[in-house]
Amino acid sequence: MSRSTLFSLFLLSPLLAISQTAPAPYGALPSERQLRWHEMEMYTLIHYTPTTFQNKEWGFGDADPAIFNPQHFNANQIAAAAAAGGFKGLISVAKHHDGFCLWPTRTTKYSIASSPWKEGKGDMVKEFMQAAHANSLEFGVYLSAWDRNDTRYGSPAYAEAYREQLTELMSNYGNLFTSWHDGANGGDGYYGGKNEKRTIDRTTYYEWTEKTWPIVRKLQPMAMIFSDVGPDMRWVGNEHGFAAETSWATITPKSTTGKTPVPGEVDGSNLPTGDRNGEFWIPAECDVPQRPGWFYHADQDSKVKTPDQLFEIYLKSVGRGGGMNLGLAPMPDGVLHENDVRSLKAFGNKIQKTFAKNLAEGASAKASNIRQNHQEFGTQNLFDQDRYSYYASDDQVLQPSLEITLPQAQEFDLIRLRENIKLGQRLDSVLIEVWEESKWKPLAKATSIGANRLIKLKQPVKANKLRVQLFAPVAPTLSDFALFLEDKTPFTFGGTATNKLDKKAITIIHADKHIPEALDDDPHTFWETTLISPGYVEMRLDKTYTLSGMEYTPRQDGKTSGIPTKYWVEVSIDGKTWRPVAQGEFANIKANAITQSIGFGSPKEVHYIRFKPSENLSGDKQFSVAEFDFLLK
C-alpha cells in the first residue's frame, strides 16, 4: 500500500467510524421532497371558479363563462392573508369538477379565456403563483380529474386532454410543491349539454401510474403528488382536518377491487391511522375548509373557524405527523371576507406566540444509555432546534429513558417530540412522567411520533424535572424535546347570527317516535325512517311565515344511511296547492357531512313544506336527518 493511500484512509477513518455507529434505517423512508413537505407543515387550497358565482358547493359544469367576472380580484390579498396565518404554501384550484380552467388552456374552450374577466386575456393561475411568491409562499396546483363540462368525459380523448392540461400546469408556473388530485371521478354532469350520468373504470381510465403521474415526476420532480392513495401523501379520510390519535406515516394502501389502489378506488379504512410498518412512506394530509364548505357562501360568513378551532386542527394534523391543508374561499368579488382574514391573522399570531419560546431551552438530559457513548448521539441534540440531529441508544437498548432537568420550573401545556425520520419511524410509543412529591408521576403518553408529535395536556403543569421513556423495536432516534404554553389571547368576530325559525313552531307530519331528534338543536342526535311513496317529509308550521330558505344537517355519527345527495322542496299556504321552490344536490356530503343550505331564490310565504330526497348515499328508501332549520326573511 502506498504512503498516499494510507494517508487518505487515515483521513477518512473518523468519518467511517461515525457512519458505522449510526443506527441502520428502519422500514419505509421519506424521499427528499417528503422531508421538505414535512417541514412546511401548513398550506392553503383556494377554491374559486364559476361555482362561487352560482352559490353552489360543486358546479354542474353548465355555468356560462360570462358569470365569471370578479370586479375586485386580488390574489395578493388572499396570499397575504394565508401568509399572515403562518401558512407556507398556496394551492390554486386550477380546475374543479365543473371543468372551468383558470388558465388559458389549449385543451378546451371552457376556460378563463371565454370569460369577460380581463377581456378573456387573463391567467388566474399565474396571478396566484405571482402572489404566492411575493408573500414567500410555495405554489402548487389542483387539477380535477373529473370534468362535468367536457363532452369527451369517459372517452380516451378526455383522458388525453387531461394529461395535456396537467402538462401545461407542470410546465408554465415555475417550481411547484404539489400536484393535487382528489378521488371524485364520474357521476352526473352537464357534459356539453348531455345532462347525464357517466361512469368510468377508475382503475384503468386515467392510467395514473403508467401515463399521468410520470408527467409530474418528469416536469416537477420535487412536487408532492396528492391523492387518497398517495404516492407522496395520502388523504386522511375525512374533511375535519383530524388525523387519528395514532397515525403512522407508513401505510400499505388497500383496494376495494383487488387491483392496485388508485384515486377514488381505495379502501379508506386505514387512511386516518396508516399502518405500523406499512410498505410505503405516505404521510397523511389533513384537508379542511376554513368555512363549513369549500366554496364561498354568504350564509356561512358567521361560521368561519375561529383561531382556537384552527389551532385544534393544527394539533391534530401537524401535531400527529401530518400536514394541514386549509381551504380558503374568496367571495364573488375576488377577495376573502373580512372574517376569514381576521381569523387567519389571529391564528398566525396564536401559532407565533405559542411556539415563540421553547420552555425546555437550556435544559439538560441524562440518558439511561447513549449509543456507544458517542457525543454524536448525545442528549444535547434534543435541544438544538435541528430536526435531524438526534439522541440514539445502542442497538440492544430498545427502552431507554431520558431524565430532563429544566434550568428552572416552567409552566407548560404542550409537549413536542420529533424523530429523525431520515432513519424511519422507529418509536412505537413514549411515556412522559413528571417529578412531583419526590416521585415520578405519569403525565402523558403517545404513539406514532414521526416527524412531529404535539401532546396537549388537559391543563397547564408546572415542573422542572421530567422523564421520557421510549419504546421501539429498534434503537430510537429522538431529535427534539420541547415544551410550550398555549397562547390564550381572546378573539371575537362580532356580527349577528342567522335568523332562524323557532323549532317549537315546526311539526313533522309523521308517525315515527324519534321525530323530535330532528328538531332538538343537537346535531349528534338524529331521526332515521323509511320513506314510503311518495317519499317526502311534510312539515307544518304553526302559522304562515316568510322564509328565505332552509337547512338540512346530516347525521354526524360517521354513517351514511339515509343521507340524501339530491333533493327537491315544495311549499304551500293551505296544504293543498303546492309550488316548487328548490331542487339540487348536496355535493361532497359524503366526505364533508356539514349543514347544507337550501335557498328559495326569493322569500316565500310558507305554512307547509315538503322535503323530498330523490337520491341518497345508501341507495334505498331510508332517510335520516340530524336537524331541520328554516331561515326567516
Secondary structure, 3 states (H helix, E strand, C coil): CCHHHHHHHHHHHHHHHHHHHCCCCCCCCCCHHHHHHHHHCEEEEECCCHHHHHCCCCCCCCCCHHHCCCCCCCHHHHHHHHHHCCCCEEEEEEECCCCCECCCCCCCCCEHHHCCHHHHCCCHHHHHHHHHHHCCCEEEEEECCCCCCCCCCCCHHHHHHHHHHHHHHHHHCCCCCEEECCCCCCEEECHHHCCEEECCCCCCCCCHHHHHHHHHHHHCCCCEEECCCCCCEEECCCCCCCCCCCCCCEECCECCCCCCCECCECEHHHCCCCCCCCCEECCEEEEEECCCCCCCCHHHHHHCCCHHHHHHHHHHHCCECCEEEEEECCCCCCCCCHHHHHHHHHHHHHHHHHHCCCCCCCCEEEECCCHHHCHHHCHHHHHCCCCCCCEECCCCCCCCEEEEEEEEEEEEEEEEEEECHHHCCCCCEEEEEEEECCEEEEEEEEECCCCCEEEEEEEEEEEEEEEEEEECCCCCEEEEEEEECCCCCCCCCCCCCCCECCHHHEEECCCCCCHHHHCCCCCCCCEEEECCCCCCEEEEEEEEEEEEEEEEECCCCCCCCCCEEEEEEEEECCCCCEEEEEEEECCCCCCCCCCEEEEEEEEEEEEEEEEEEEEECCCCCEEEECEEEEEEC
